[in-house]
Amino acid sequence: MLSVQEASSEESASASPVPQMGPMEIWGQAFDAASAQLAEHINPAEVYEISDLSVLHAVNIFEQDGAMEYEEKCHDLAIAALSAVKSGLSHQHANLAHCRLSRKGAHALAHALACNATIQRLTLQSNHIDGEVSEVPDARIAPMVMQASATPQALAQICKGLMASHTGSPDAEPVPEILAKQSVLSRYESIDSTRRASTKKMGRHGRQMNGNVQELNISDNPIGMLGIKAVGELLNPAFNSVQRLTQLILNKCDIPDLAGMTLAQALHRNTTLADLQISGNQLSDIAATAFGKMLQMNSTLEKLDLSWNNIKALGAKDLAQGLLNNVSLHTLNLAWNGLENAGCTAIAQALHHNMGLQELDLSRTRMGPDACVVLSGALKENSMMERLMLHDNPLGEVGAWHLMAAITANKNLEYIGLQGSNFISTADGESDDVVKKFNPAHPEGNYTLSMTVPAQRTIAALLCNLDLEHREDIIKNIKLDGKPIVSSVKKLKWPAKMECISSKEKRFKHIIDEQRLQNFIANLGRSRMSDNERLALVSIFASYHYFTCRQCHDILLNFGMGNEKVQAALLLNFRLVDMDQLGVMLDGMFRSDARTFHRRLGVLRCFRPENPTGHYELDLVLPCHRAAAQRLVDAAAAEGEQPTWRNLVWEDLQVPSSAGPPEQWAGIIPTRGAVHFDYVSGQGVAKSAAVLNSAELTELLWAKCNLNIDPEAAGRKASLSAEKQMMRLRMLAPLVAVNSTQVQAVVSAMRGSHNRVEAAVCLYARMVDKENLWLVLYALKGLEQSEAVMRLGLKLAFNPKRCSLHFQLNVANPEHAEIAKKLVDMAQKTPEVRNWWNIRLAGKTKSIPENNTMWNVLTTASATPILELDFLGPDAHELLAFSDHAKFAALQSAEKTDIMGRWAARADNTRLRQMHPHWLKHRRGPDDPSLLRLDSVLALATPPDQLALQAMEGAEGGSQEDDLELLEGASIKPDWQVQWERTMRRVIMMEADVSDGSTPLLDTFADIAAGQSKITIAQVKESLISHGCTKAEAAAAEQLIKSLIAQSEDREAPFCPLPNAAQKGRATVAPASTSALPRDANAALAASAAESETTLPVAATKESGGVSARAAVAATAKVVNAAGITSSPRDAKEVVDYSMFEQIWMADLTAAVPKAV
C-alpha cells in the first residue's frame, strides 16, 4: 500500500493526515486515470516526498511517450524539436510521414522510441532517412553524440530504439537531500533535471524491448544496404528476442540485391511478420532466390509484395520452389517484373501443389499464351485461389480460350483481372505451334507433345482428363519415345501417373556475370565501410553465387591485410569453379595471410567439387566449415534424390541416410555442433570416357602424388607421407577416368589402412566400370573391407555373386538388417559349405549353426545385434585358389572345412594385426613410451596399419609447386584417419568389455607360452601356421627372428631371465646393465627399477585361487617392454620373448618371403 504525507514547510507546518511518502520531494502535477485512487489524497499546491521511484512509474507520473527524451536529444544535436513528432509520440498511430527528419532527427526520435509504450503503428515515410553515417554537428557535443550512439546509422538508431526497454532501472541514482532546503521553483528545476538524468539512465540500462510497435513503414527513404542490415537485426530473433512486428513496408528504399538477401535471411526464423511490402526497389533474380529459400522455411508470412523490381524468369523459378509446400502465404504480388513466359509458367506450375495462395498478381509480367495454358491447368486443380490479376499481358486468343475454360471449372475463383490484356494476337515466336493448335473447346486432332515442356505437358494432362470423362477411349495410337503403347490412358492412370515419365530439370548455379560482380565490388569499395562489414557482405553474397579465382582475386583486393581478408578467402574458396587455379585468387594476399589461409583450411585443401566423394569432419562453429557444408548441400541438391550424405552423425546423434543434410537444419547450416559423414556422389564418368593406360597413369601418379603403383619400379622411393599422397590423389581424381584394375593397383600401393580405404572410396566415382567394384574391395583386407562397404553404402557395394568380404553390421539400421538377412538366406541355401566365419556378436565370439534357426539365434540376446563376420560367398573357390567351382565342389566335406578354416584363420589374423596398434593405444594411451618398441618393426617391413601408430610427418618432401599449401594442413589428422580410428575404438570398446585387461596378441602369446615368459622359434612358426600363414611365410619369420637375435648380439644387449610366473606368487626382474639401451629405455628403466630388485604382483585366478599365467605374462611384459628390455634363457638363439614375438607378428611376412627364399 502506497503511503503519502504532506512535507514540512519552513514554518514547520503541522502534519496533515496524508500518509508518509519518504525522502524525495516533487512538485504536484496532474495524474492520469491510472492514479485516480491516489489523486484524492494530493493537493496540487503542496510538495510531497516519495520514497520509491517505482511508484512514480506505476502511477504514470513520468511520461510514457518519450517526448522529453526527444526534446533533450534535439537540444544535444542542435536541431529544432518538431511538434508533429512530439504529438505523434502520444498516439497509437504515429504518422510522421514527410516530416523531414533526416539523419539527426531520426537519431533524436530513436531516443524517444526507446521509452515509448504508446505507439503501435509507426509511419516514417519520406523522411530522408538513410543508412549512412550520421554527421556530428560540432566539436562541442561530439563526445556526447558518440557516447549516446551505439551505431552511427540513423535507421540503425531507430531500430535500436524499437528494441529498447521500458522498465525501471535498479541502478537509478538517488535524489540528493539538499532538495528539501530549496525553494519551490528551484526544487522543481532540480527535480526535473534529476528526473531527466534518472530517466536517461533507465533508458540506457534497464528497459525491456518496446514490444508495442507492430506496424512499421519506412517507404521512400534511401536506406540502402546498411539500413536493411539494421532492419534485419530487428526482425532476427537472434538479435531481438521479443518479436511483435507484423507489418513492414519498405517500398522505394533503394534496396539492392545484397540487402534483399540480408532481409530474406533475417526472416528465416521470424515468427511474427505477416506482411512484407518491398516494392519499387532494385531486387533481381539473386534476391528472388533468397526469398524463395525463405518461403521454404518461414511459416508466418501471409503477404509478400515484390512488384516493380527487376526479377526475371530465373528468379521466378526459385520463388516457385519456395511456394511448393508453403501454406502460410496468402497474397503474392509480382506485378511489373519481367517474368515472361518461363517465369510465369514456373509460378503456375507451383499452383498445382500450393494450397495456401489466395491472391496472385502477375500484371505487366509479359505473360504469354504458353503460361496461360499451364496456369489454366493449375487453376482447375487449385481450390484456394480467389483473386487473380493478369492486367496488361499479351495473352492472345489461345490464352483466352484456356482461361475461360479454367474459370468455368474453378468455382472458388472470385475475381480475375484482365484489364488491358491483349486477346487478339501475339508476336511470332511467343507461343509454340502445339499451343496454338490446341483448342480446349475442340480438342480433336493429332498431337506430338514433349513432356519436358510445361505448356505441352499441360495439354497432355487436359487430353487425358477428357479421356477419363468418357467411358470409351478417345485417345488412341499412343506412342512414348517412339514406341507404341498398347494400354489405354485409363489403364496407365494418366495424368496421375504421368509425372513418372517427365524428366527432372537439374539446375546448377552459374558463375556470376561481370556486371553484377562489378556492382558488388563497387559496394565493397566504399571508403566508410570497415573490413568486418565487407566480410559480412561477402558471407551473404557468396552463398548465392559461384566465382572464378580471378573474380575472387578482385573481391579480395578491397580488404586490408588481416583476419577479415583470410576469412573472406576461406568463404570464397568453397564457391570456386576452378579450384585448380587457387594461386590466382591468392596472388593479392601477403605471404603471411596466405599461410594462415592454408593452415585454417587444413585437410579441406584437397576438396574438389567435381568429385566431392569422401569423408568429412566439420566443426560448424568455423565459417569455412559451414561454407564447405553448404557446397556439399548444393551438390546433393544437384544430384536429386540419390542418397549422397551417408553415415551422418550430428552432435553425436545418428541421422538416417538421406539425399542431403539433416532435416533439423531446415535449409540453414547451423552455427554450432560437429558433424561427420561420408559423401558418395553418383555423378561419375561415363562408361565411354577415355581411360589412361597403365603406363600413363603410373607416371601421372608419380609426378603429381609421389605414389608408385608399378611393382617393378622398386627403386622409386616416396618422399611424401602417405597422408600427403592421399591428399594429392583427391585433388587429382577429378581430372582422370580409371577402371577397376587401376584402382586396385592404387589401393594396393597406398600405405596405411585408412588411406587405402579413402583411395577406394574417392576413386569409386571416377570408375568407368562400377559394376567391378568387387575387385577394389577384394584388394582391401579385413576391417578395411567393412569400412569401405559402410562408407560407400551396403546397397551400392553389395554384390550377391561377389560378397566374400568382412562385414560389420548394426542390425538396428534397416539397411544393415536387410544385408544381414540376405547373408543368412545365402548360408541356409548352401548347407554343405560353411559361409559364416569368425562371428562376433557385440564383441563376443560366437559359433552359430547355419540352419533354419540361424536368424533366431542371432537375435536371441538382442533383436538388433551388432554383428561382425567373415563371409565366404559363391566365389569362395576363387579365394581358395581353385580354378573352377567344380574342382572345389568335388572335395570331401572335411577337406573343404579344413581349407576354409585356414582361410578364416588368416582373415582373423589380418584383423588382429590391423587392430593391435589401436589396442596398445587403448590400454596404455597414445603417448606411452612402450609404443616405441614397435619402431623396430618399421625397419623390417611395412605393417598393415603402421601409420596409425605415428603422428603425421611434418618434414617437407616432394618438389610439387603446391607443396607449401599442403604442408600447412599437415599438422592435424586427415578426416578419413579420424573416421578409421573412430571405427577401431568402437570395435575395441565392445571387445574390451569381455576381455581380461590384456590385448588379443598378448592373449595369443600367453596361450602358447603356457605360463612361461618365452617360447621357442618352433612354437612361433606353429602359431603362425595355425593362424593362416603359409609355410613359406613361417620360414620367413624364422629368418627374421634370427636376424633380430643377431642384431641384439651385435649391440651386446643383455637378456634378463624371467622366473616361471606359474610357480611363484610374485615375479622378479633383475636389472641389467643399461649401457646398451636406448635413451628412452634407460629413463624408463631408471624410473621403474631403482632398487636392486623390482617386484611385480601376479593376480590369482578366480577358478583355483592360484596364479593366472596370462596375468603374469601381461604384468611382466608391461614393465619389461616399457623399459625396452628383452629376455632369453641361456640359449638366446632358440627362444623368443613377447617383444620379439610382437615384432614378428606385425611384420609383413608376405613381402619378406622372396627375401627369405
Number of C-alpha atoms within 10 A of each C-alpha: 3 11 14 20 19 22 22 16 13 8 6 8 10 10 13 12 10 15 13 18 18 15 16 20 23 19 17 16 13 12 15 11 11 11 15 12 10 14 17 8 15 17 13 12 9 16 21 23 20 19 18 13 18 14 12 15 15 12 17 16 16 16 16 18 22 23 24 17 24 25 22 17 25 21 13 16 21 13 14 11 19 15 12 13 21 20 14 19 26 18 16 15 16 22 20 21 19 13 17 16 22 17 23 21 24 26 28 26 27 28 30 28 31 27 30 27 22 21 22 19 18 22 19 23 24 21 22 20 27 25 23 19 15 19 14 16 14 11 9 10 14 15 12 14 21 12 10 15 18 11 15 19 24 31 30 29 27 23 20 25 23 23 26 26 24 23 16 21 19 12 11 17 14 11 17 12 10 9 18 19 11 11 11 16 10 12 19 18 14 18 19 14 12 16 16 16 14 20 23 16 18 21 24 17 18 18 18 16 21 25 20 17 24 18 19 19 21 23 25 22 24 20 28 20 24 21 24 25 22 24 21 22 20 24 29 21 17 12 12 16 12 17 21 18 22 19 19 21 21 24 23 22 26 21 25 19 23 26 25 27 25 24 25 22 20 21 25 23 17 22 18 19 22 19 21 18 20 24 24 21 21 21 26 21 20 25 27 27 25 25 27 22 22 25 28 20 19 23 20 20 24 20 19 20 20 23 25 21 21 21 26 20 21 18 23 27 24 23 26 28 19 23 26 20 17 22 19 19 23 21 19 19 20 23 24 21 24 22 26 20 20 20 25 28 26 24 28 23 24 21 26 18 16 25 21 21 23 20 20 20 21 26 24 23 26 24 28 24 29 28 26 27 30 27 26 25 26 22 24 17 15 21 19 19 23 18 17 18 18 23 22 19 21 23 29 23 17 24 30 20 20 23 22 13 17 21 17 11 15 20 14 15 20 11 13 17 15 17 12 13 19 18 17 12 13 17 9 7 7 16 20 13 9 17 19 14 14 21 17 17 9 7 14 13 9 12 14 11 16 16 19 13 11 19 27 22 21 23 24 20 18 19 20 21 16 15 19 18 10 9 8 10 14 15 17 13 10 15 11 12 7 7 8 10 14 12 12 17 22 16 8 13 13 18 18 11 10 16 12 8 10 12 9 10 9 9 9 10 10 11 15 16 11 10 9 12 18 14 12 18 19 12 16 23 16 11 8 10 12 14 19 15 14 22 22 13 21 22 17 16 20 19 17 17 17 22 22 20 24 17 20 23 21 15 25 26 17 18 22 14 16 14 16 19 23 25 22 26 24 20 22 28 27 27 24 25 17 16 22 12 13 17 15 15 23 20 15 18 21 13 11 11 19 20 18 18 25 20 19 19 20 21 25 20 22 20 20 20 20 17 25 26 28 25 24 24 19 20 19 20 13 15 16 23 25 21 22 22 21 19 18 21 19 15 22 24 17 16 17 15 11 15 17 28 26 23 20 21 18 19 12 11 9 14 18 15 19 17 18 23 26 18 11 10 9 12 17 17 17 14 13 13 13 17 20 22 24 25 27 24 23 17 15 18 18 12 13 9 13 12 17 15 11 15 10 10 20 18 16 17 18 16 14 17 23 26 27 24 25 17 10 8 9 9 8 14 10 15 15 20 20 23 23 26 22 26 23 21 22 24 22 18 20 19 10 16 22 23 21 23 17 21 24 23 18 24 24 16 16 21 21 20 26 26 25 25 28 28 26 27 26 26 28 27 24 28 25 20 17 19 12 16 22 20 15 27 26 18 18 23 19 23 27 26 23 22 23 22 23 20 22 24 20 18 13 13 20 17 15 14 11 19 21 23 24 27 25 21 23 17 20 13 12 12 15 22 17 14 18 19 14 13 18 19 16 17 23 19 12 14 12 13 18 19 22 21 22 17 18 19 20 20 20 15 14 14 11 15 15 22 15 13 12 16 17 11 14 18 14 10 11 14 12 17 18 20 20 24 23 24 21 26 23 16 16 21 19 12 14 15 9 14 11 11 13 10 10 17 14 10 11 10 12 9 12 18 15 12 12 21 18 18 21 21 19 20 21 21 21 18 17 19 21 24 23 21 22 21 21 17 16 16 13 14 13 16 9 12 17 21 19 16 18 17 13 13 19 14 9 18 18 17 20 20 20 20 21 19 18 12 12 17 16 13 10 13 16 16 13 12 9 12 15 14 19 21 20 21 24 21 14 13 14 23 20 22 20 17 19 20 15 12 14 19 18 13 16 19 16 15 19 20 12 12 15 12 12 17 21 18 20 20 18 12 25 22 13 18 19 14 20 21 28 26 20 16 20 14 15 22 20 15 17 21 18 15 19 20 20 18 14 17 23 23 17 23 27 18 17 20 22 17 13 18 19 14 12 16 14 9 12 12 19 18 18 18 16 19 14 18 22 21 13 13 17 16 20 18 18 13 17 15 11 17 12 14 19 13 12 15 22 18 14 19 22 14 11 15 16 10 11 9 11 14 13 15 13 23 17 15 13 9 7 8 9 15 20 20 24 27 24 27 27 22 17 23 20 13 19 23 22 21 26 21 24 21 23 19 16 11 7 17 16 15 22 26 24 24 20 22 20 19 23 24 19 27 23 21 25 16 13 19 18 11 10 15 10
